[in-house]
Amino acid sequence: MNSTPLSLPVSRTSRRGLQASLLPLAVVLLLAALPAFMSSYSADLVLRIMVYAIFALSLELLVGTTGLVSLGHAGFFGIAAYVTVLASGDNAASAFWLLPASMLAAGLYALVTGALSLRTRGVYFIMVTLAFAQMAYFVFHDTPVGGGSDGIFLTSRPVLAIGGATLLDLEKSGHIYYLALACLVGTYALLAAVLRSRFGHALAGIRINEQRMRAAGFNTYFYKLAAFVLAAMLAGVAGFLMAAKNGAVNPELLSWHESGGVLMMIILGGLGSLRGAVLGAVAFVLLKEFYASSAIFGAFAERWQLTLGLTMILFVALLPQGLIGLARRFTRSPEPHHAH
């Protein structure tokens, strides 16, 4: 018996598996080496992309995996950012407890929000999540606790010191860059593990047919609530990094524009893919930076929302599977021809 037809698919599968393992590692190594060759502006741009990539990955767990479209995800992002600034005080606070505190604050608000909003479905769920995010927005916008519309400044960025030795000082651009890279790698690895777990398979089943999952004995409400809280806490990581990066926060971090922006990132990258979420964040931030450049577009750069919106419409029309679908189309190996 000729075993060649059987060996070809196996070798192709193993090759794809090897590529799938090596590509993320190569990207991480590239990001780790970039600061040595970049200007301060370019390093800040890459840092912003990594923060938004974490934010996009957190929403991917809700939308792409569980099928829960939320327009209030920026609420958790902004709450974590505000907690980072408010809890820091006048002296540099320790990142050892400040990051978990920011994540916990986002998770607690998500627990309340999710417990109520997950009792609705479809467009009603979208509107309820938007309403909760807007409530948080107006708390920080209209009360002294958040400094009003101007926001508040971070007096001293977080540090991490052990035994008098400072291991991490987020005042230094290199330190916050590598912290963001570590958080991005950790978020991606965590979600990859979640998707392969029984919990992740249950979430995928809920997205496909929730009624069948309930009939199989799954308490879908608590699965969705757990995903909602986990996604919010991961958004809290991005909020902490954004506050530490900018040294200031304002209510716009909680606005529906921010929620819509991160939703566009995962649509642009391709729903249902962690790599797509990262790719979408890269493309969205770079497109925004490009269209807002007065050196290229002159006075029209002030209307970057218009050009970005038109670009998004074209992408959705021409690439229904997003950028990750385009990448798969170019990297897919041709099927071998078997003679009969």
C-alpha positions as CSV (number, residue, x, y, z in Angstrom):
1,M,0.0,0.0,0.0
2,N,1.3,3.4,-0.9
3,S,1.5,5.6,2.2
4,T,2.4,8.9,0.4
5,P,-1.2,10.3,0.3
6,L,-1.4,9.8,4.1
7,S,2.0,11.2,5.0
8,L,1.5,14.5,3.1
9,P,-1.5,15.7,5.2
10,V,0.3,14.7,8.4
11,S,3.5,16.6,7.4
12,R,1.4,19.6,6.3
13,T,-0.5,19.6,9.6
14,S,2.7,19.4,11.6
15,R,4.3,22.2,9.5
16,R,1.3,24.4,10.2
17,G,1.5,23.6,13.9
18,L,5.1,24.6,13.9
19,Q,4.4,27.9,12.1
20,A,1.6,28.6,14.5
21,S,4.0,28.2,17.4
22,L,6.9,30.1,16.0
23,L,5.1,33.1,14.7
24,P,4.0,34.5,18.0
25,L,7.4,33.9,19.5
26,A,9.1,35.7,16.5
27,V,6.7,38.7,17.0
28,V,7.5,38.8,20.8
29,L,11.3,38.7,20.1
30,L,10.9,41.5,17.5
31,L,8.9,43.7,19.9
32,A,11.5,43.1,22.6
33,A,14.3,44.2,20.2
34,L,12.5,47.2,18.7
35,P,13.3,49.8,21.4
36,A,17.0,49.6,20.5
37,F,16.3,50.9,17.0
38,M,13.3,53.2,17.5
39,S,12.9,56.9,18.2
40,S,10.9,57.9,21.3
41,Y,7.9,58.7,19.1
42,S,7.9,55.3,17.5
43,A,8.4,53.5,20.8
44,D,5.4,55.4,22.2
45,L,3.3,54.4,19.2
46,V,4.2,50.7,19.6
47,L,3.4,51.0,23.3
48,R,0.0,52.4,22.5
49,I,-0.6,49.6,20.0
50,M,0.3,47.0,22.7
51,V,-2.1,48.5,25.2
52,Y,-4.9,48.6,22.7
53,A,-4.1,45.0,21.6
54,I,-4.7,43.9,25.2
55,F,-7.9,45.9,25.2
56,A,-9.0,44.2,21.9
57,L,-8.1,40.7,23.2
58,S,-10.3,41.3,26.2
59,L,-13.3,42.2,24.0
60,E,-12.6,39.3,21.7
61,L,-13.4,36.9,24.6
62,L,-16.8,38.4,24.7
63,V,-17.7,39.0,21.1
64,G,-15.7,36.5,19.1
65,T,-15.8,33.6,21.6
66,T,-19.0,34.0,23.5
67,G,-21.1,36.0,21.0
68,L,-21.9,38.8,23.4
69,V,-21.6,42.2,21.5
70,S,-21.0,44.9,24.1
71,L,-20.9,48.6,23.6
72,G,-19.8,49.4,27.1
73,H,-16.5,47.7,27.3
74,A,-14.7,51.0,27.7
75,G,-16.3,51.4,31.1
76,F,-14.1,48.8,32.6
77,F,-11.0,50.2,30.7
78,G,-11.7,53.7,32.1
79,I,-12.6,52.6,35.6
80,A,-9.3,50.7,36.0
81,A,-7.4,53.8,34.6
82,Y,-9.1,56.1,37.2
83,V,-8.5,53.7,40.0
84,T,-4.8,53.6,39.0
85,V,-4.6,57.4,39.4
86,L,-6.8,57.8,42.4
87,A,-5.1,55.0,44.4
88,S,-1.6,56.2,43.6
89,G,-1.7,59.2,45.9
90,D,1.2,61.7,45.9
91,N,3.9,59.2,46.3
92,A,4.7,56.4,43.8
93,A,2.5,53.5,44.6
94,S,3.6,49.9,44.2
95,A,2.5,48.2,41.0
96,F,2.4,45.0,42.9
97,W,-1.0,45.9,44.4
98,L,-2.1,48.7,42.1
99,L,-2.4,46.6,39.0
100,P,-4.5,43.9,40.8
101,A,-6.6,46.7,42.5
102,S,-7.4,48.2,39.1
103,M,-8.3,44.8,37.6
104,L,-10.5,44.1,40.7
105,A,-12.4,47.4,40.4
106,A,-13.1,46.7,36.8
107,G,-14.2,43.1,37.6
108,L,-16.5,44.2,40.4
109,Y,-18.3,46.7,38.2
110,A,-18.5,44.0,35.5
111,L,-20.1,41.6,38.1
112,V,-22.8,44.1,38.8
113,T,-23.2,45.1,35.1
114,G,-23.2,41.5,33.8
115,A,-25.5,40.2,36.5
116,L,-28.2,42.6,35.1
117,S,-27.4,43.0,31.5
118,L,-27.0,39.2,30.8
119,R,-30.6,38.8,31.6
120,T,-31.3,40.5,28.2
121,R,-30.3,39.5,24.7
122,G,-29.4,40.9,21.3
123,V,-29.8,44.7,20.9
124,Y,-31.2,45.0,24.4
125,F,-27.9,43.6,25.8
126,I,-26.0,46.0,23.7
127,M,-28.0,49.0,24.9
128,V,-27.8,47.9,28.6
129,T,-24.0,47.6,28.5
130,L,-23.8,51.0,26.8
131,A,-26.1,52.5,29.5
132,F,-23.9,51.1,32.4
133,A,-20.7,52.5,30.7
134,Q,-22.4,55.9,30.3
135,M,-23.4,55.9,33.9
136,A,-19.7,55.4,34.9
137,Y,-18.8,58.1,32.4
138,F,-21.0,60.7,33.9
139,V,-19.9,59.8,37.5
140,F,-16.4,60.8,36.5
141,H,-17.4,63.6,34.2
142,D,-19.9,65.4,36.5
143,T,-18.5,64.8,40.0
144,P,-15.4,66.1,41.7
145,V,-14.1,62.5,42.3
146,G,-12.8,62.3,38.7
147,G,-11.8,65.9,38.2
148,G,-14.7,66.6,35.9
149,S,-14.3,66.9,32.1
150,D,-10.6,67.8,32.5
151,G,-9.7,64.6,34.3
152,I,-6.9,64.1,36.8
153,F,-3.1,63.8,36.6
154,L,-1.0,61.0,37.9
155,T,1.4,62.6,40.4
156,S,3.9,59.7,40.4
157,R,3.9,56.6,38.2
158,P,3.8,53.2,39.9
159,V,7.0,51.4,40.9
160,L,7.9,47.9,42.0
161,A,10.6,47.7,44.6
162,I,11.8,44.7,46.7
163,G,14.2,45.1,49.6
164,G,15.1,48.7,48.6
165,A,15.9,47.7,45.0
166,T,13.7,49.2,42.4
167,L,12.8,46.5,39.8
168,L,10.3,48.5,37.9
169,D,9.9,52.3,37.6
170,L,7.1,53.3,35.1
171,E,8.5,56.8,34.9
172,K,11.1,55.2,32.6
173,S,9.9,54.6,29.1
174,G,11.8,51.3,28.7
175,H,10.2,49.9,31.9
176,I,6.6,50.6,30.9
177,Y,7.3,49.3,27.4
178,Y,8.5,45.9,28.6
179,L,5.7,45.7,31.2
180,A,3.2,46.3,28.5
181,L,4.9,43.6,26.4
182,A,4.8,41.1,29.3
183,C,1.1,41.9,29.9
184,L,0.3,41.4,26.2
185,V,2.1,38.1,26.1
186,G,0.4,37.0,29.4
187,T,-3.1,38.1,28.2
188,Y,-2.7,36.3,24.9
189,A,-1.4,33.1,26.6
190,L,-4.2,33.2,29.1
191,L,-6.9,33.5,26.5
192,A,-5.3,30.8,24.3
193,A,-5.4,28.5,27.3
194,V,-9.0,29.5,28.1
195,L,-10.1,28.8,24.5
196,R,-8.6,25.3,24.7
197,S,-10.2,24.5,28.0
198,R,-13.6,23.0,28.8
199,F,-14.7,26.5,29.8
200,G,-13.7,27.9,26.4
201,H,-15.4,25.1,24.6
202,A,-18.6,25.8,26.6
203,L,-18.4,29.5,25.6
204,A,-18.0,28.6,22.0
205,G,-21.0,26.3,22.3
206,I,-23.0,29.1,23.8
207,R,-22.2,31.4,20.9
208,I,-23.3,28.7,18.4
209,N,-26.4,27.5,20.1
210,E,-27.1,28.6,23.7
211,Q,-30.4,26.7,23.8
212,R,-28.7,23.4,23.0
213,M,-26.1,24.1,25.7
214,R,-28.8,24.6,28.3
215,A,-30.4,21.4,27.2
216,A,-27.1,19.6,27.7
217,G,-27.1,20.7,31.3
218,F,-24.9,23.8,31.2
219,N,-25.8,26.9,33.3
220,T,-25.1,29.3,30.4
221,Y,-25.9,32.4,32.5
222,F,-23.0,31.8,34.9
223,Y,-20.6,30.8,32.0
224,K,-21.4,34.1,30.3
225,L,-21.1,36.1,33.6
226,A,-17.7,34.5,34.2
227,A,-16.6,35.5,30.7
228,F,-17.9,39.0,31.2
229,V,-16.0,39.5,34.4
230,L,-12.8,38.0,33.0
231,A,-13.0,40.2,29.9
232,A,-13.5,43.3,32.1
233,M,-10.5,42.4,34.3
234,L,-8.3,42.0,31.2
235,A,-9.6,45.4,30.0
236,G,-8.5,46.7,33.4
237,V,-4.9,45.6,32.6
238,A,-5.1,47.9,29.5
239,G,-6.6,50.7,31.6
240,F,-3.8,50.5,34.2
241,L,-1.2,50.6,31.4
242,M,-2.9,53.5,29.6
243,A,-3.0,55.6,32.8
244,A,0.6,54.9,33.6
245,K,1.6,55.7,30.0
246,N,-0.2,59.0,29.7
247,G,0.2,60.1,33.3
248,A,-3.4,61.4,33.2
249,V,-7.0,60.2,32.7
250,N,-10.2,61.8,31.5
251,P,-13.8,60.7,31.1
252,E,-13.3,60.1,27.4
253,L,-11.6,56.8,28.3
254,L,-15.1,55.5,29.3
255,S,-17.0,57.0,26.4
256,W,-19.0,55.0,23.8
257,H,-16.5,56.2,21.2
258,E,-13.8,54.2,23.0
259,S,-16.1,51.1,23.1
260,G,-16.9,51.5,19.4
261,G,-13.2,51.9,18.6
262,V,-12.2,48.6,20.2
263,L,-15.2,46.9,18.7
264,M,-14.0,48.1,15.3
265,M,-10.5,46.7,16.0
266,I,-11.7,43.1,16.4
267,I,-14.0,43.4,13.4
268,L,-11.1,44.8,11.3
269,G,-8.8,42.0,12.5
270,G,-11.4,39.2,12.2
271,L,-13.8,37.9,14.7
272,G,-13.1,34.6,16.4
273,S,-9.3,34.9,16.3
274,L,-6.9,36.1,19.0
275,R,-4.3,36.9,16.3
276,G,-7.0,38.8,14.5
277,A,-7.7,41.0,17.6
278,V,-4.0,41.9,17.8
279,L,-3.8,42.5,14.1
280,G,-6.9,44.7,14.2
281,A,-5.5,46.8,17.0
282,V,-2.3,47.3,15.0
283,A,-4.2,48.3,11.9
284,F,-6.6,50.6,13.6
285,V,-4.0,52.6,15.6
286,L,-1.8,52.9,12.5
287,L,-4.7,54.0,10.3
288,K,-5.8,56.5,12.9
289,E,-2.2,57.8,13.1
290,F,-2.0,58.0,9.3
291,Y,-5.2,59.8,8.7
292,A,-4.6,62.3,11.6
293,S,-1.2,63.3,10.2
294,S,-1.3,67.0,9.2
295,A,1.9,66.5,7.3
296,I,0.1,64.1,4.9
297,F,-3.4,65.4,4.8
298,G,-3.0,69.0,5.9
299,A,-6.1,70.6,7.3
300,F,-8.2,67.6,6.3
301,A,-6.4,65.6,9.0
302,E,-8.9,67.1,11.5
303,R,-11.6,65.0,9.9
304,W,-9.7,61.8,10.3
305,Q,-12.9,60.1,11.7
306,L,-14.5,60.5,8.2
307,T,-11.6,58.9,6.3
308,L,-11.2,56.2,8.9
309,G,-14.9,55.4,8.8
310,L,-14.8,55.1,5.0
311,T,-11.8,52.8,5.3
312,M,-13.6,50.6,7.8
313,I,-16.6,50.3,5.5
314,L,-14.4,49.2,2.6
315,F,-12.6,46.7,4.8
316,V,-15.8,45.1,6.0
317,A,-17.2,45.0,2.4
318,L,-14.1,43.6,0.8
319,L,-12.8,41.4,3.7
320,P,-15.7,40.0,5.6
321,Q,-13.4,37.7,7.5
322,G,-11.1,40.6,8.4
323,L,-7.4,40.9,8.0
324,I,-6.7,37.5,9.6
325,G,-8.8,36.0,6.8
326,L,-6.7,37.7,4.2
327,A,-3.5,36.5,5.9
328,R,-4.9,32.9,5.9
329,R,-5.7,33.2,2.2
330,F,-2.1,34.0,1.4
331,T,-0.5,31.4,3.7
332,R,-2.8,28.5,2.9
333,S,-0.9,25.7,1.3
334,P,-2.4,24.3,-1.9
335,E,-4.0,20.9,-1.6
336,P,-1.9,18.1,-3.1
337,H,-3.2,16.5,-6.3
338,H,-3.7,12.8,-6.0
339,A,-3.7,10.7,-9.1
340,H,-6.4,8.1,-9.4
